[in-house]
Amino acid sequence: MKVEEVISDKKEFLDLLRLADEQEDMIDRYLNDGRMFVLYDEDLKGEAVVTELSETECELKNIAIMPNEQGKGYGKALIQFLFDEFLGRYQTMYVGTGDVPSILDFYKKCGFRESHRVKNFFTDNYREPIIDQGVQLVDMVYLRADAKP
């Protein structure tokens, strides 16, 4: 398994990015300013994009694993890589997601804990309803992971 940073032509991974964020103009809001990483295990397995929020905080804006590769530990491995890369330089990493129990559980198993919510984020910012695992997303649920002291 190896993780590589993508410096240019990030839109080459648009299909994978859209697995985590269906609306391209929402991806465009963070893709150029974010640091993008792709995970390979012989072939492409997943990607992640992290942006800086402040000198002490960053946000995991997008993480996606190829559908046929989900549940094999690639997402957790990619998050561990991001923790190693960013926590220490930043005190806190946030991730925002919909209120879907299995996704929240995944992030918690990776070391995140619930932080706060942004009411009506998905209904206010997306043209079409976003349905994830049968749940219409309304509020953005933010989780956080903090650097070890």
Backbone as CSV, one residue per row, in Angstrom:
resi,resn,N_x,N_y,N_z,CA_x,CA_y,CA_z,C_x,C_y,C_z
1,MET,0.844,-1.173,0.000,0.000,0.000,0.000,0.886,1.232,0.000
2,LYS,0.542,2.212,-0.839,1.284,3.472,-0.820,0.307,4.622,-1.058
3,VAL,0.654,5.767,-0.489,-0.144,6.984,-0.636,0.729,8.014,-1.326
4,GLU,0.176,8.650,-2.336,0.898,9.674,-3.083,0.095,10.965,-3.069
5,GLU,0.803,12.095,-2.997,0.126,13.383,-3.090,-0.059,13.745,-4.557
6,VAL,-1.237,14.275,-4.868,-1.553,14.733,-6.224,-1.395,16.249,-6.236
7,ILE,-0.492,16.738,-7.055,-0.194,18.170,-7.095,-0.970,18.866,-8.222
8,SER,-1.125,18.196,-9.342,-1.808,18.802,-10.482,-2.821,17.816,-11.053
9,ASP,-3.685,18.321,-11.906,-4.686,17.493,-12.589,-5.550,16.699,-11.613
10,LYS,-5.946,17.341,-10.523,-6.754,16.678,-9.499,-8.107,16.228,-10.043
11,LYS,-8.595,16.914,-11.063,-9.901,16.556,-11.645,-9.867,15.206,-12.363
12,GLU,-8.664,14.646,-12.587,-8.583,13.305,-13.153,-9.288,12.289,-12.252
13,PHE,-9.418,12.643,-10.968,-10.027,11.750,-9.990,-11.466,12.152,-9.669
14,LEU,-12.094,12.903,-10.579,-13.434,13.436,-10.324,-14.453,12.333,-10.018
15,ASP,-14.418,11.228,-10.735,-15.388,10.159,-10.474,-15.285,9.669,-9.035
16,LEU,-14.074,9.543,-8.545,-13.866,9.108,-7.164,-14.279,10.209,-6.181
17,LEU,-13.919,11.438,-6.466,-14.320,12.573,-5.616,-15.838,12.658,-5.495
18,ARG,-16.522,12.388,-6.601,-17.989,12.500,-6.590,-18.672,11.385,-5.806
19,LEU,-17.956,10.328,-5.486,-18.537,9.316,-4.603,-18.817,9.906,-3.220
20,ALA,-17.982,10.867,-2.810,-18.127,11.482,-1.488,-18.840,12.829,-1.541
21,ASP,-18.879,13.452,-2.703,-19.493,14.775,-2.841,-20.080,14.842,-4.246
22,GLU,-21.393,14.681,-4.340,-22.039,14.474,-5.633,-22.049,15.692,-6.550
23,GLN,-21.913,16.884,-5.997,-22.083,18.104,-6.787,-20.714,18.707,-7.102
24,GLU,-20.354,18.743,-8.376,-19.020,19.165,-8.787,-18.677,20.582,-8.344
25,ASP,-19.628,21.509,-8.366,-19.284,22.870,-7.954,-18.956,22.951,-6.467
26,MET,-19.468,22.016,-5.656,-19.090,21.964,-4.244,-17.650,21.448,-4.110
27,ILE,-17.266,20.484,-4.942,-15.886,19.991,-4.960,-14.946,21.119,-5.380
28,ASP,-15.374,21.899,-6.361,-14.545,22.999,-6.858,-14.229,24.026,-5.767
29,ARG,-15.062,24.117,-4.757,-14.836,25.090,-3.677,-13.581,24.787,-2.863
30,TYR,-13.168,23.511,-2.825,-12.020,23.162,-1.983,-10.892,22.432,-2.705
31,LEU,-11.133,21.944,-3.898,-10.149,21.068,-4.533,-8.815,21.760,-4.804
32,ASN,-8.834,22.966,-5.355,-7.574,23.637,-5.687,-6.778,24.022,-4.453
33,ASP,-7.460,24.419,-3.385,-6.767,24.839,-2.168,-6.383,23.662,-1.277
34,GLY,-6.993,22.509,-1.509,-6.729,21.354,-0.659,-5.530,20.549,-1.110
35,ARG,-5.007,19.780,-0.181,-3.968,18.808,-0.513,-4.666,17.476,-0.764
36,MET,-4.385,16.891,-1.921,-5.052,15.660,-2.331,-4.066,14.496,-2.273
37,PHE,-4.562,13.381,-1.763,-3.763,12.170,-1.657,-4.547,11.010,-2.254
38,VAL,-3.841,10.115,-2.926,-4.465,8.911,-3.451,-3.750,7.699,-2.874
39,LEU,-4.527,6.668,-2.614,-4.011,5.429,-2.041,-4.038,4.354,-3.117
40,TYR,-2.888,3.708,-3.275,-2.755,2.603,-4.216,-2.384,1.335,-3.467
41,ASP,-2.932,0.231,-3.900,-2.519,-1.099,-3.476,-2.577,-1.921,-4.754
42,GLU,-1.506,-1.887,-5.509,-1.407,-2.336,-6.894,-2.115,-1.351,-7.809
43,ASP,-3.416,-1.091,-7.583,-4.110,-0.081,-8.372,-4.799,0.908,-7.428
44,LEU,-5.463,1.884,-8.014,-6.100,2.947,-7.238,-7.204,2.393,-6.340
45,LYS,-7.148,2.735,-5.069,-8.155,2.280,-4.101,-8.982,3.427,-3.540
46,GLY,-8.371,4.616,-3.378,-9.125,5.708,-2.781,-8.391,7.030,-2.854
47,GLU,-9.076,8.066,-2.376,-8.506,9.413,-2.373,-9.017,10.173,-1.157
48,ALA,-8.301,11.262,-0.831,-8.714,12.159,0.244,-8.198,13.557,-0.060
49,VAL,-8.953,14.565,0.400,-8.555,15.961,0.245,-8.668,16.635,1.610
50,VAL,-7.601,17.317,2.014,-7.556,18.034,3.286,-7.264,19.499,3.014
51,THR,-8.019,20.381,3.677,-7.805,21.821,3.544,-7.410,22.417,4.890
52,GLU,-6.711,23.530,4.827,-6.357,24.261,6.041,-7.498,25.207,6.393
53,LEU,-7.919,25.179,7.656,-8.941,26.112,8.147,-8.299,27.301,8.852
54,SER,-7.228,27.028,9.585,-6.490,28.054,10.322,-5.103,27.496,10.602
55,GLU,-4.312,28.220,11.352,-2.977,27.732,11.683,-3.022,26.479,12.545
56,THR,-4.135,26.251,13.226,-4.222,25.117,14.155,-5.246,24.069,13.749
57,GLU,-6.006,24.328,12.667,-7.086,23.413,12.298,-7.074,23.116,10.795
58,CYS,-7.404,21.866,10.469,-7.570,21.468,9.085,-8.849,20.643,8.989
59,GLU,-9.289,20.413,7.757,-10.521,19.648,7.555,-10.337,18.627,6.449
60,LEU,-10.753,17.415,6.735,-10.845,16.362,5.732,-12.126,16.632,4.951
61,LYS,-11.982,17.170,3.741,-13.139,17.611,2.958,-13.744,16.498,2.117
62,ASN,-12.930,15.528,1.753,-13.416,14.489,0.860,-12.569,13.247,1.083
63,ILE,-13.220,12.130,1.255,-12.524,10.844,1.284,-13.448,9.834,0.616
64,ALA,-12.886,9.061,-0.289,-13.693,8.067,-0.999,-12.821,6.861,-1.322
65,ILE,-13.420,5.715,-1.184,-12.787,4.445,-1.537,-13.615,3.835,-2.666
66,MET,-12.938,3.253,-3.628,-13.640,2.613,-4.746,-14.703,1.668,-4.185
67,PRO,-15.912,1.696,-4.753,-17.011,0.890,-4.199,-16.672,-0.589,-3.988
68,ASN,-15.970,-1.206,-4.920,-15.651,-2.630,-4.789,-14.502,-2.888,-3.812
69,GLU,-13.911,-1.815,-3.257,-12.799,-1.949,-2.312,-13.188,-1.524,-0.888
70,GLN,-14.431,-1.090,-0.706,-14.875,-0.642,0.609,-14.964,-1.820,1.571
71,GLY,-14.708,-1.541,2.834,-14.771,-2.575,3.854,-13.513,-3.422,3.961
72,LYS,-12.448,-3.019,3.268,-11.201,-3.790,3.272,-10.087,-3.091,4.056
73,GLY,-10.426,-1.998,4.745,-9.434,-1.301,5.562,-8.724,-0.149,4.884
74,TYR,-9.041,0.125,3.613,-8.352,1.197,2.905,-8.725,2.582,3.452
75,GLY,-9.984,2.774,3.800,-10.400,4.060,4.352,-9.712,4.347,5.674
76,LYS,-9.684,3.356,6.529,-9.025,3.517,7.827,-7.526,3.768,7.643
77,ALA,-6.892,3.066,6.725,-5.464,3.259,6.450,-5.202,4.670,5.928
78,LEU,-6.077,5.157,5.060,-5.906,6.502,4.517,-6.071,7.553,5.608
79,ILE,-7.045,7.372,6.480,-7.219,8.311,7.591,-6.015,8.270,8.527
80,GLN,-5.479,7.100,8.795,-4.282,7.015,9.651,-3.116,7.756,9.011
81,PHE,-2.966,7.613,7.701,-1.935,8.369,6.986,-2.146,9.874,7.179
82,LEU,-3.392,10.316,7.040,-3.689,11.749,7.184,-3.418,12.235,8.604
83,PHE,-3.758,11.426,9.606,-3.431,11.790,10.989,-1.929,11.972,11.133
84,ASP,-1.158,11.028,10.604,0.302,11.112,10.695,0.833,12.343,9.967
85,GLU,0.212,12.678,8.854,0.658,13.806,8.025,0.276,15.159,8.620
86,PHE,-0.921,15.252,9.219,-1.462,16.560,9.592,-1.548,16.836,11.092
87,LEU,-1.827,15.822,11.905,-1.952,16.086,13.345,-0.554,16.151,13.935
88,GLY,-0.248,17.272,14.483,1.109,17.609,14.887,1.408,18.966,14.278
89,ARG,1.212,19.062,12.973,1.289,20.379,12.332,0.050,21.190,12.709
90,TYR,-1.091,20.518,12.761,-2.349,21.123,13.193,-2.771,20.445,14.495
91,GLN,-3.473,21.175,15.323,-3.947,20.598,16.582,-5.199,19.751,16.370
92,THR,-6.036,20.146,15.387,-7.325,19.490,15.197,-7.601,19.248,13.724
93,MET,-8.141,18.065,13.428,-8.654,17.765,12.094,-10.151,17.521,12.230
94,TYR,-10.919,18.220,11.406,-12.369,18.041,11.361,-12.737,17.228,10.128
95,VAL,-13.890,16.585,10.202,-14.497,15.974,9.025,-16.002,16.192,9.160
96,GLY,-16.640,16.590,8.066,-18.085,16.789,8.059,-18.746,15.720,7.220
97,THR,-19.880,15.235,7.693,-20.583,14.176,6.972,-22.068,14.258,7.276
98,GLY,-22.844,13.472,6.581,-24.275,13.408,6.851,-24.544,12.582,8.099
99,ASP,-25.770,12.670,8.556,-26.182,11.979,9.780,-26.585,10.542,9.451
100,VAL,-25.583,9.743,9.058,-25.788,8.347,8.678,-25.023,7.495,9.690
101,PRO,-25.728,6.699,10.487,-25.079,5.974,11.587,-23.833,5.177,11.196
102,SER,-23.862,4.450,10.081,-22.704,3.625,9.728,-21.486,4.485,9.380
103,ILE,-21.708,5.637,8.771,-20.590,6.516,8.423,-20.037,7.172,9.691
104,LEU,-20.920,7.622,10.571,-20.471,8.195,11.841,-19.682,7.163,12.637
105,ASP,-20.158,5.923,12.651,-19.450,4.849,13.356,-18.062,4.623,12.764
106,PHE,-17.964,4.658,11.441,-16.661,4.491,10.789,-15.681,5.549,11.273
107,TYR,-16.102,6.811,11.242,-15.196,7.886,11.669,-14.825,7.749,13.138
108,LYS,-15.771,7.361,13.964,-15.473,7.182,15.392,-14.469,6.050,15.599
109,LYS,-14.590,4.965,14.850,-13.630,3.861,14.953,-12.238,4.295,14.494
110,CYS,-12.179,5.300,13.636,-10.892,5.809,13.158,-10.261,6.809,14.132
111,GLY,-11.013,7.239,15.133,-10.440,8.156,16.123,-11.078,9.526,16.193
112,PHE,-12.113,9.756,15.410,-12.839,11.025,15.485,-13.905,10.946,16.573
113,ARG,-14.328,12.108,17.065,-15.458,12.193,17.998,-16.333,13.361,17.557
114,GLU,-17.625,13.285,17.897,-18.551,14.332,17.444,-18.159,15.686,18.006
115,SER,-18.299,16.713,17.180,-17.932,18.073,17.547,-19.153,18.990,17.552
116,HIS,-19.758,19.178,16.371,-20.887,20.103,16.254,-21.653,19.805,14.964
117,ARG,-22.749,20.515,14.773,-23.579,20.348,13.577,-23.814,21.696,12.910
118,VAL,-24.013,21.633,11.601,-24.469,22.802,10.854,-25.843,22.435,10.321
119,LYS,-26.856,23.070,10.879,-28.244,22.776,10.515,-28.498,23.078,9.038
120,ASN,-29.223,22.187,8.397,-29.694,22.358,7.015,-28.588,22.548,5.978
121,PHE,-27.372,22.119,6.278,-26.265,22.323,5.343,-26.564,21.726,3.973
122,PHE,-27.014,20.495,3.950,-27.219,19.813,2.666,-28.418,20.378,1.907
123,THR,-29.473,20.713,2.621,-30.652,21.261,1.946,-30.405,22.699,1.482
124,ASP,-29.543,23.430,2.172,-29.241,24.809,1.788,-28.191,24.920,0.687
125,ASN,-27.303,23.922,0.547,-26.156,24.052,-0.349,-26.157,23.148,-1.569
126,TYR,-27.086,22.215,-1.654,-27.126,21.303,-2.794,-28.442,21.464,-3.549
127,ARG,-28.343,21.453,-4.883,-29.524,21.649,-5.721,-30.522,20.506,-5.588
128,GLU,-30.010,19.296,-5.491,-30.857,18.103,-5.415,-30.715,17.470,-4.038
129,PRO,-31.745,16.782,-3.567,-31.608,16.066,-2.289,-30.468,15.049,-2.366
130,ILE,-29.690,14.966,-1.298,-28.608,13.986,-1.209,-29.117,12.824,-0.359
131,ILE,-29.122,11.639,-0.954,-29.563,10.432,-0.257,-28.337,9.539,-0.077
132,ASP,-28.061,9.165,1.161,-26.920,8.302,1.461,-27.405,7.138,2.306
133,GLN,-27.266,5.937,1.783,-27.711,4.721,2.453,-29.178,4.829,2.884
134,GLY,-29.986,5.386,2.000,-31.417,5.499,2.247,-31.829,6.661,3.127
135,VAL,-30.875,7.482,3.548,-31.154,8.611,4.438,-30.962,9.913,3.668
136,GLN,-31.985,10.809,3.691,-31.798,12.125,3.088,-30.975,12.971,4.034
137,LEU,-29.884,13.514,3.527,-28.997,14.324,4.357,-29.565,15.721,4.501
138,VAL,-29.594,16.206,5.741,-30.068,17.555,6.039,-28.956,18.334,6.742
139,ASP,-28.598,17.921,7.945,-27.565,18.603,8.728,-26.191,18.010,8.429
140,MET,-25.168,18.861,8.481,-23.787,18.401,8.412,-23.349,18.097,9.839
141,VAL,-22.874,16.890,10.070,-22.358,16.497,11.373,-20.837,16.590,11.299
142,TYR,-20.245,17.407,12.163,-18.791,17.530,12.202,-18.235,16.683,13.333
143,LEU,-17.148,15.990,13.004,-16.402,15.231,13.986,-14.988,15.813,14.018
144,ARG,-14.262,15.536,15.094,-12.917,16.080,15.226,-11.983,15.035,15.793
145,ALA,-10.725,15.165,15.403,-9.640,14.384,15.987,-8.576,15.397,16.395
146,ASP,-8.017,15.204,17.569,-7.026,16.146,18.087,-5.657,15.489,18.179
147,ALA,-4.623,16.311,17.967,-3.256,15.828,18.089,-3.011,15.356,19.509
148,LYS,-2.228,14.323,19.630,-1.855,13.830,20.953,-0.888,14.833,21.594
149,PRO,-1.092,15.155,22.863,-0.182,16.132,23.517,1.229,15.598,23.671
